[in-house]
Protein backbone atom coordinates (compact mmCIF):
# COMPACT_ATOMS: atom_id res chain seq x y z
CA UNK A 1 0.00 0.00 0.00
CA UNK A 2 1.31 3.47 -0.86
CA UNK A 3 1.98 6.22 1.66
CA UNK A 4 -0.38 8.65 -0.13
CA UNK A 5 -3.97 7.64 -0.81
CA UNK A 6 -6.40 9.70 -2.91
CA UNK A 7 -9.41 10.67 -0.80
CA UNK A 8 -11.22 13.38 -2.76
CA UNK A 9 -10.42 16.03 -5.35
CA UNK A 10 -8.49 18.77 -3.63
CA UNK A 11 -7.49 16.63 -0.67
CA UNK A 12 -5.10 13.77 -0.08
CA UNK A 13 -4.23 11.80 2.98
CA UNK A 14 -0.56 11.58 3.81
CA UNK A 15 -0.09 8.75 6.27
CA UNK A 16 3.68 9.21 6.55
CA UNK A 17 3.28 12.65 8.15
CA UNK A 18 -0.02 12.37 10.02
CA UNK A 19 -1.62 15.62 11.14
CA UNK A 20 -4.41 15.82 13.74
CA UNK A 21 -7.10 15.99 11.04
CA UNK A 22 -5.38 13.46 8.83
CA UNK A 23 -6.00 15.61 5.72
CA UNK A 24 -3.61 17.92 3.91
CA UNK A 25 -4.79 20.41 1.30
CA UNK A 26 -3.06 20.34 -2.02
CA UNK A 27 -2.90 23.34 -4.40
CA UNK A 28 -6.49 22.90 -5.66
CA UNK A 29 -7.80 22.55 -2.12
CA UNK A 30 -6.00 25.68 -0.93
CA UNK A 31 -7.36 27.61 -3.92
CA UNK A 32 -10.90 26.40 -3.20
CA UNK A 33 -10.55 27.35 0.47
CA UNK A 34 -9.26 30.81 -0.46
CA UNK A 35 -12.14 31.40 -2.88
CA UNK A 36 -14.73 30.37 -0.29
CA UNK A 37 -13.21 32.68 2.32
CA UNK A 38 -13.01 35.55 -0.18
CA UNK A 39 -16.64 35.01 -1.25
CA UNK A 40 -17.83 35.05 2.34
CA UNK A 41 -15.83 38.22 3.03
CA UNK A 42 -17.42 39.95 0.02
CA UNK A 43 -20.93 38.93 1.07
CA UNK A 44 -20.31 40.05 4.65
CA UNK A 45 -18.86 43.37 3.45
CA UNK A 46 -21.84 44.06 1.20
CA UNK A 47 -24.27 43.32 4.02
CA UNK A 48 -22.42 45.60 6.41
CA UNK A 49 -22.21 48.41 3.84
CA UNK A 50 -25.91 48.08 3.01
CA UNK A 51 -26.81 48.32 6.68
CA UNK A 52 -24.50 51.31 7.18
CA UNK A 53 -26.29 53.32 4.50
CA UNK A 54 -29.82 52.32 5.46
CA UNK A 55 -32.12 55.21 6.21
CA UNK A 56 -29.90 57.95 4.85
CA UNK A 57 -30.93 60.18 1.99
CA UNK A 58 -28.48 61.18 -0.71
CA UNK A 59 -29.89 64.71 -0.68
CA UNK A 60 -32.50 66.25 1.58
CA UNK A 61 -35.89 66.62 -0.06
CA UNK A 62 -36.70 70.15 -1.10
CA UNK A 63 -40.35 71.13 -1.16
CA UNK A 64 -41.13 72.79 -4.46
CA UNK A 65 -44.36 74.34 -5.70
CA UNK A 66 -45.65 73.39 -9.11
CA UNK A 67 -48.17 74.66 -11.60
CA UNK A 68 -49.86 72.31 -14.01
CA UNK A 69 -50.08 73.43 -17.62
CA UNK A 70 -52.13 71.81 -20.39
CA UNK A 71 -49.99 71.70 -23.51
CA UNK A 72 -51.31 73.47 -26.62
CA UNK A 73 -50.61 72.13 -30.14
CA UNK A 74 -47.00 72.77 -31.22
CA UNK A 75 -45.64 73.52 -27.75
CA UNK A 76 -42.45 71.93 -26.47
CA UNK A 77 -40.70 71.88 -23.12
CA UNK A 78 -38.45 74.67 -24.41
CA UNK A 79 -41.38 76.94 -25.31
CA UNK A 80 -42.99 76.38 -21.90
CA UNK A 81 -39.71 77.05 -20.10
CA UNK A 82 -39.08 80.20 -22.15
CA UNK A 83 -42.55 81.51 -21.32
CA UNK A 84 -42.10 80.77 -17.59
CA UNK A 85 -38.62 82.25 -17.12
CA UNK A 86 -39.16 85.62 -18.84
CA UNK A 87 -35.68 87.04 -18.12
CA UNK A 88 -35.55 85.67 -14.55
CA UNK A 89 -33.17 82.79 -15.05
CA UNK A 90 -31.59 80.22 -17.28
CA UNK A 91 -34.03 78.45 -19.62
CA UNK A 92 -31.81 75.34 -19.78
CA UNK A 93 -32.05 74.67 -16.04
CA UNK A 94 -35.85 74.99 -16.12
CA UNK A 95 -36.04 72.64 -19.12
CA UNK A 96 -33.95 70.11 -17.20
CA UNK A 97 -36.19 70.41 -14.14
CA UNK A 98 -39.39 70.03 -16.19
CA UNK A 99 -38.02 66.90 -17.88
CA UNK A 100 -36.97 65.31 -14.57
CA UNK A 101 -40.14 66.24 -12.65
CA UNK A 102 -42.42 64.83 -15.37
CA UNK A 103 -40.16 61.86 -16.29
CA UNK A 104 -40.19 62.83 -19.95
CA UNK A 105 -38.20 60.93 -22.57
CA UNK A 106 -37.77 63.97 -24.85
CA UNK A 107 -38.62 67.67 -25.13
CA UNK A 108 -41.54 66.96 -27.46
CA UNK A 109 -45.01 67.09 -25.94
CA UNK A 110 -48.49 66.04 -27.10
CA UNK A 111 -51.38 68.51 -27.33
CA UNK A 112 -53.59 68.15 -24.25
CA UNK A 113 -50.84 66.60 -22.14
CA UNK A 114 -50.61 67.94 -18.59
CA UNK A 115 -47.12 69.03 -17.52
CA UNK A 116 -45.98 70.10 -14.06
CA UNK A 117 -43.67 73.12 -14.03
CA UNK A 118 -41.69 73.93 -10.88
CA UNK A 119 -41.96 77.46 -9.53
CA UNK A 120 -38.92 79.19 -8.07
N, C-alpha and C positions, 0 to 999 in steps of 0.2 A: 504494500500500500504506500502511496506517495505521501510526502509531508504536507502538500498543499492539495486541498480538495475543493472543487468548485461547489459553492452553496447556492448562489443566486447572482444575477447580473449586477455588477457593481460591488459585490462583496466576495471575499474568499476567506476561508478559514486556514490559518497557519498554525498547525499543531506543534511545530518546532519551537515557536516563540509564543506561547499561550498568554493572552491578555485576559483580564477579568471577564470581559464579555465574550471572548473567544472569536470575535470578528474583527477584521481589519479592513478598512476602506481602501479600495484601489483608486486610481485616478478618476474613473467614471463615477464611483460612489462619492468621492470628495466633491466633484463638480455638481452632482445632483444635490448633495447636502447644502452646498453654497447657494445654489439656485433657490432651493426651498426657503432658506433663511433670508435671502434677499427679497423674495416675493412676499414673505410675511412682514418684513420691515417696510416695504412699500405700502402694503395694505394698512398696516398700523399707522404709518405716517399720514396717509390720505384720510384716515378716520379722525386722527387728532387734528389735522388742519381743517377738516370740515367742521368739527365741533368748535374750533377756535374762532371761526368766522361766523358762526350761527348767530342770527339776531342782529347783525350789524348791517347798516345800509351803506351803500357805496357813496351816496350823496343824500343829504337831507332833502326831504320833499318840500318843494316850494309851492305854496298855494297861488294859483294863477287864475284870473278871471278870464272868461271866454265870451265871445259873442258868436252866435250861429248865423251863418249867411247861407241863403239859398242861391246856388250858382245859376246865373243867366247864360243863355246860349253864347258860346264863343269865349267865355271867361276862363282864365287859367289861374294857377296859384300865384303867378307873377303879377297878373293884373289886380287880383285881390290885395296882395301885399303892397303894391304901389299905391292903391287907393287908400289903404289903412295907414301907411306911414306918413304920407304928405309932409315931407321935409323934416320929420322928427327923428329919423334913424336910418339905419342901413336896411335896404329892401332884402338883401340876401339873407340876413339873419332871420327876418320874419318869414321868408319863404321856407327856410330850413325848419323853423319852429312849426309852421303850419303842416308841413309834410310829416314831421315826427308825431305831432299831436293827433293827426287824423290817420296815421299809418298808411299814407299814400304811396303807391308804387312809382308814380311819375307826377309831373306838374300839370298834366292834362286832367280836366274835370268834365263831368257830364252835366248837361243842363238839368236843373232840378235837384241836383245833389246837395246835401246839407254839409257844410264845412265849418268846423270850429276854428276861430281865429283868436289867438291869445292877445289880451290887452296888456299894455305895459303901464 
